[in-house]
Amino acid sequence: KILEAIREELGPDFPLGVDFHWALNTREAMRFVQMVEHLNLWFLEDPMPPGNADAFARLTAVSKVPIATGENLFTRQTFRPYIEKQACDIIQPDTQKCGG
């Protein structure tokens, strides 16, 4: 309901991204993306904890909301499974954490 109120206030075309900072498990994230697909979100960032590219791939495959992650992935090796498995739509590396 909060996101619906924000979307209504901002209008349908204002870019609205939501950072969940790992608040959901896979099942909750799957339900959530279905509940908010009508809100035209710009992206949903880190709905689940990092480290499980397979779970992110399953979520990305069913979500109409673009899925973003990466601020807590630090090396090429940690990003690789997300890229190879198409486990997100947007990669957001935190360059400060990745060495500058």
C-alpha positions as CSV (number, residue, x, y, z in Angstrom):
1,K,0.0,0.0,0.0
2,I,2.9,2.4,0.7
3,L,4.4,1.8,-2.8
4,E,0.9,2.3,-4.3
5,A,0.6,5.7,-2.5
6,I,4.1,6.7,-3.6
7,R,3.3,5.7,-7.2
8,E,0.0,7.6,-7.1
9,E,1.7,10.8,-5.8
10,L,4.6,10.6,-8.3
11,G,2.5,9.6,-11.3
12,P,2.9,6.6,-13.6
13,D,6.0,7.7,-15.5
14,F,8.3,8.9,-12.7
15,P,11.3,6.5,-12.3
16,L,10.7,4.7,-9.0
17,G,13.2,2.1,-7.9
18,V,12.9,0.2,-4.6
19,D,15.9,-1.1,-2.6
20,F,14.9,-4.0,-0.3
21,H,18.4,-4.5,1.1
22,W,17.9,-8.3,1.3
23,A,14.6,-8.2,3.2
24,L,12.9,-11.1,1.4
25,N,13.5,-14.8,0.9
26,T,13.0,-16.3,-2.6
27,R,9.4,-17.2,-2.0
28,E,8.5,-13.8,-0.7
29,A,10.3,-12.1,-3.5
30,M,8.4,-14.1,-6.1
31,R,5.1,-13.1,-4.5
32,F,6.1,-9.5,-4.1
33,V,7.1,-8.9,-7.8
34,Q,3.7,-10.2,-8.8
35,M,1.9,-7.9,-6.4
36,V,3.7,-4.8,-7.7
37,E,4.0,-5.4,-11.4
38,H,1.2,-2.9,-12.0
39,L,3.1,-0.1,-10.4
40,N,5.6,0.3,-13.3
41,L,8.7,0.2,-11.0
42,W,12.0,1.1,-12.6
43,F,13.7,-1.7,-10.7
44,L,13.7,-3.8,-7.5
45,E,17.2,-3.8,-5.9
46,D,18.6,-6.6,-3.8
47,P,15.3,-8.2,-2.8
48,M,17.2,-11.2,-1.4
49,P,20.6,-11.6,0.1
50,P,23.5,-11.9,-2.4
51,G,25.3,-15.1,-3.1
52,N,22.5,-17.2,-4.6
53,A,22.6,-16.6,-8.4
54,D,20.2,-19.5,-9.0
55,A,17.5,-17.9,-6.8
56,F,18.0,-14.5,-8.5
57,A,17.8,-16.2,-11.9
58,R,14.4,-17.8,-11.0
59,L,13.1,-14.4,-9.7
60,T,14.4,-12.6,-12.8
61,A,12.8,-15.1,-15.1
62,V,9.3,-14.5,-13.7
63,S,9.5,-10.8,-12.8
64,K,8.1,-8.1,-15.0
65,V,9.9,-5.6,-12.6
66,P,13.7,-5.4,-13.5
67,I,15.8,-7.0,-10.8
68,A,19.0,-5.2,-9.8
69,T,21.9,-6.4,-7.6
70,G,25.6,-6.1,-7.2
71,E,26.5,-3.7,-4.5
72,N,27.9,-6.6,-2.4
73,L,29.5,-8.5,-5.2
74,F,33.2,-7.5,-5.3
75,T,35.1,-9.5,-7.9
76,R,34.7,-10.8,-11.5
77,Q,34.2,-14.2,-10.0
78,T,31.3,-13.2,-7.9
79,F,29.6,-11.3,-10.7
80,R,30.2,-14.1,-13.3
81,P,27.3,-16.4,-12.2
82,Y,24.8,-13.6,-12.2
83,I,25.9,-12.7,-15.8
84,E,26.1,-16.3,-17.1
85,K,22.7,-17.3,-15.5
86,Q,21.0,-14.0,-16.5
87,A,20.2,-13.7,-12.8
88,C,19.4,-10.0,-12.9
89,D,18.4,-7.3,-15.3
90,I,20.7,-4.5,-13.8
91,I,24.1,-5.0,-12.3
92,Q,24.9,-2.3,-9.8
93,P,28.5,-2.7,-8.6
94,D,29.6,-0.5,-5.7
95,T,32.9,0.7,-7.1
96,Q,34.1,1.8,-3.7
97,K,33.8,-1.8,-2.5
98,C,35.3,-3.2,-5.7
99,G,38.5,-1.3,-5.3
100,G,37.8,2.1,-6.6
